[in-house]
Amino acid sequence: MEVAVGRVTVVGSYIVALVMDTEELPVEGQTVKGSNFHTTHGGKGSNIAVCAARLGAESAFVGKIGRDSFGEGFLSLLETEGVNKSGVLYADQEPTAVGFIVFSSDGTNLIVIDPAANETFSPEDVLSQRELIASSDVVVSPLEIPLETALAAASLTWGNGKKAILNPAPAEDLREHDMSCVFALTPNETEGRVCLGLDAEQRIDDLELARSLLDLGAQHVILTLGAKGAIWACKEGVVAVPALEVEVVDTVGAGDALNAGLAVGLGEGWSLRESIAMGITAASLSTRKRETIDSYPFRYEVNGRIEEIIGQIERMEWS
């Protein structure tokens, strides 16, 4: 395939993660010893922006951080990964968002997040970056920022005749919101139920869930299913797309890789079918390593496996 570089802008979040391991999680009032303390870059917005850059896009980030060392570390990450940082804004009083994560030896964890600067990211802030957004082929927004801010970005993108991807993670009830400006809605199964106002654990068939999500108004729904791949729903029908077979080590951040690959494909003018294949290929390959940023594949790695997914989609029929 001939590759034309696309412009992908992420209107989203950055969260620095403070991570520690322990034998068992503490109960109220208990102090336990930990080990392997380290900080790592997180936040779905920064994950998508970095992954998109590694896949060959002219990637840009629009979002808010604090005037602190964590924020400076994020700017260094963007520079290292070749992500345009001109859209990074500063909160007047709030610090950079932080998450405290404690992992126990039995696989359980304890997570506390302060969204901080992300909560002050407003639709007005989006409008202040209208030129950067207008120059983009695709704009992606996850929901670690206010919903109204993400929808403002989608509306501006739609008004420019470009494509907006809304990744409702963490999910919110979307039934009372206008989704007509969204080209693709990309929840996982749990998030999809919440988007419809259902209980997060309510049983519902995946195909039925995808069709119901389409009724919210987005042009396309890509329901991600982890190791099972994804379901793509549009007015023509619904089709299931499998994931690659890989040796899975860590699935954290795979959904962000899928959104990045999807955006990169669309930004290069690929069909949605091919772009979904790029997203699923990137997501599958990202599960082979630990840590989000470290796990994200480069374009040559995706190019080496993408035909496996494209070939399977081509043989599938709408249901």
N, C-alpha and C positions, 0 to 999 in steps of 0.2 A: 504494500500500500504506500502511496505517496504521502509524505508527512508535511503538512503545512502547520507551522506553529500557531497555536491558539492562545488567546488571552483569557485566563481564568482568574476571577477575583473572588476571594472568600470574605464575606461580611460575617464575622463571627467572633469567637472567643479565644482567649489564651488563659490557661491555668497552670501554674507551676505546682508540681506534685512533690510533697515531702513524704518519702517512703521509708518504712522500717519493717523488719521481720521480727517475729516473736514466736515462742513455743505455743503460747495460748493467749487469746485475747483477754484483757483484764475485765473483771466485773466492777460494778460501782464501788469506788473507794479503794480499789486495789492498784498497786504499782507493780509492774512486771518489767523484767529486763528485755531489751531488744537488741538487734544487731543489724548490720548491713544498711545503715542509714544512708540515704542518698537523695538527691533532688533530680527530677527529670522534667522535661517539657511535656505539657499536656494541654488539654482543651481541644475540642473537636475542630474548631476553626483553624488553629495553628497546624494540627495534624493534616487536615485536608490541603492547606496551602503548601506545606512542605512536600507532601506526596505528589501533588500536581506538578510542582517544580521538577521533582525527580523523574516524572513521566514525560517531561519535555515541554510543558506549558510555560508561557510568560505568566508566572503566578504573582498575584498581589494579595495583600492582606489589609482589610479595613476592620478596625476594632479598637478597644480601649484598654490601656494598662495604667498602672500607677507610676509615679515618679520615684522609683525605688530600684534596688539592685536586681530584683526579679524581673522587672520590666526591661532593664538594660540587658539582662541575659537573653530575654526573648528577642530583642533587636539584634543581638549577635547571632542568634540562631537563624533569623531571617536572612541576614547578610551572608552567612556561611552557606545556606541552602539556595541562595540566588532568588529569594522572594522579595518583590518590591515592597518596601516598608513605608512608602510615602503616605499611606493611608492610616498609619498607626496614630491614634489620638491619645491624649493624656486626660485622666480624670482629675478634677480639681482637688478633691480631698481623699477619695478612696484609693487604697493600695491595689497592686496587681492581685488578681484572684489567686487563691491558694487552696490546695486540697491536701489534707492529712490522711495518709493511707497506711494502715497497719495490716500486714499479712501474717496469719498464723500458720503453723506447720501442718495443720489438718485441712488447709485450703480455704478456711473462712477468712473474712476480712472486715475491717472497720474503716469507714470512710466519712470524713467530715469536710465539706467544701464551703468556703466563703467566696461567693461570686464577685464581691467587691466591685472593681471598676467595670466589670461586664454589665452589672445591673444599671449603671448610669449611661450605657450606650443607647442613644436615643434616635428616633427617626430624623431629627434635625441634624444629628451627627452624620447620618447617611447622606442627607442632602448636601452637606458640606463637601462630600467626596463625589459629587455627581459626575464630574469630568472623568475621574478614574473609572467609575462604574460604567459610564457611557462608552468608554473605549474598550470595554470587555466583551468577549463573545459569550461567556457564560458566567453567571454569578451564583455562588453556592452559599446558603446560610443554614447552619445548624441552630438549635434553640437553646444554647447556653447563654444566649442574649435574649432580651425581651422579644416576644412574638411580634409586637407592632413594629419593632425595628427591622426584623427579618422580612416582614411583609412590605415594609417601605422600600427595602432594597429590591424585592421581587417586582413590585409595582413599577419602580424606576427602570428596571431592566426590561420588563415587558413593554413599557412605553417607548423604549429605544429600539424595539424590534428584536431583542436578543432573548436568550433563554435563562430562566431562573430555576434553580434546584432548591427545594426546601427539604431539609433533613430534620424532621420533628423529633429531635433527641436532645434533651429529655422531652417527652411528648406532652402535648396539651390537647384539650378538647378543641377541635377545629370546626365544629359544626356551625358556629355562629360567625365564622370569618369567611371573607371572600377569597377563594383560592384560584380564581380565574386567571390571575397573573402568574401562576406557577406552572412551569412547563413540566416538571417532574417532582412528585412527592415520594420520598424515599425512607419510609419507616421500616423497622423490623416488626415481627409479629406482635410483640407486647406493645410497642409504641403505636402500631396500627389500631389496636383495640382502644387505647386511650384516646386517640384522635377522633374516634367515633363515639366517645362518651361511654364506652363499655368498661367493665372491670378489667384490670390488666391481666387477670388470669382466666377470664371467661373463655370457654371453649367455643371456637368458631372455625369452620373449614377455611383453609388458606385461600382457596379460589373465591369463596364468598366474601372473605375479608377484603381481598384485593378489589373486587367489584364494588363493594360498599364504599371503600376509600375513594374510588374513582368518582363516585357521586358527590364528593365534597367539592368538585369543580376543577381540580388540576387536569391538565391534558393527558398526563401519564402518571401511573403509579408503579413504582418498583418496590415491591415488598421483599425485603431481604430475609433469608431463611437460614443463615449460618452455613453449616456444612451441606445443606440441601440446595444452596444457590439462591435463586430469587424467582419471584413471579412478576411478570410484566403485564400490566393491564392498561388497555386504551379502548377507544370506541370500537376498534376492529375485533376485540376479544381479549382473551387471557392466554398467556403462554408461560410455561415453567422453564427456567434456565438453570442447568446444573452448575455446581462449582467444580473447580479442578480437584483432582486427587493429589494431595500433598501430605507430607508428614507434619501434623499439626503440633505446634509447641505452645502457642499463646494466641488466643483470638482477639485480645483487647486491641482496639483500633482498626480492626478489619473493616468495619462499616465505614469508617472515615476514608479508607483506601478505596472502597467501592465508589463512594461519592466523588473522590478525586479522579479516578479513572473515567467514570461516566462523564464528568465535566471536561476532561482533556479530550476525549473522543469527540464530543459535541463541538468543542472549540476548534477542532481541526476539520470540521465539516463532515465527519463520519455520520453514517446513519445511526439512528437510535439503537438499532439492533447491534451494530458493531461497537457502539459506545458502551452499551451494557456489557458486552463481552470484555471490553477493556477493564471496566469496573470490577467485574467478577474475577478476572484474572489477577488484577492487582490485589484485591482482597484476599484471594486464596493464597497467593505467594507471601503476603504479609504475615500469615499465621505460622510461618516456619521459624520465626525468631521472637525473642522476648523484647519488651519495650516497644512503644509505638514508633517513634521516629526511626530507631535503628532497624525496625522490621520492614520499612517501606521499600519496595523494589524500585529499581531503575528501569528505564524504558527498554533497554536491551533484554532484560529479564522477562518483561511482559511480552515483548515481541516474539520471544522464543516459545511461548505457550498459548498465545491468544487464539491461534487458529483452531485449537482443540475446542474452545468454547464457541467460536463463530460457526464451526462446522455443525455442532449440535443444534444451535439455534436455527440454522437454515433448514434442518430436517424436521423441525417441529411445526405443528399446525395450531392455529387458534382454536380455543375451546369456548 
